[in-house]
Amino acid sequence: MWQRIQTLYLFLATGLVVSLFFCTKAGDIPYTDYWPYLVLLIVTGFLQVMALTTYRHRVFQMRTSVLSAIILLGLQGWLVYDAVSTHNDPVFHVSAIFPIVAVILDFLAARSILADELLVRSADRLRSAKRKKQ
């Protein structure tokens, strides 16, 4: 499990999403004080953990990582919208870029998972062709 690059990508993305539970957004307000952010963080955290632990089911793992990335894109858009619309001079903390970095890591993981799945399918096809030949 840990020897694959997609597991490392998913682990880093999971760490970034979980760290948002303990970080604050602009104005020293935790992300968990606003309940829609809390719901999105719980959903993406759950999807990240599922993607990290379902390494034997590559297609499901790829789908959950892509779904988590899409939800994180929505969260990032919402954070930007809130920062721009509520403050005259928006102040961003470092934690404001965590969702977009997690999205990039999720898409990199999905690409690596797809490459592994294609490799396994081609090997299965070669094995089945060899069996039919004998």
Beta strands, then each sheet from edge to edge (+ up, - down):
strand 1: 24-25
strand 2: 29-30
sheet 1: 1+ 2-
end
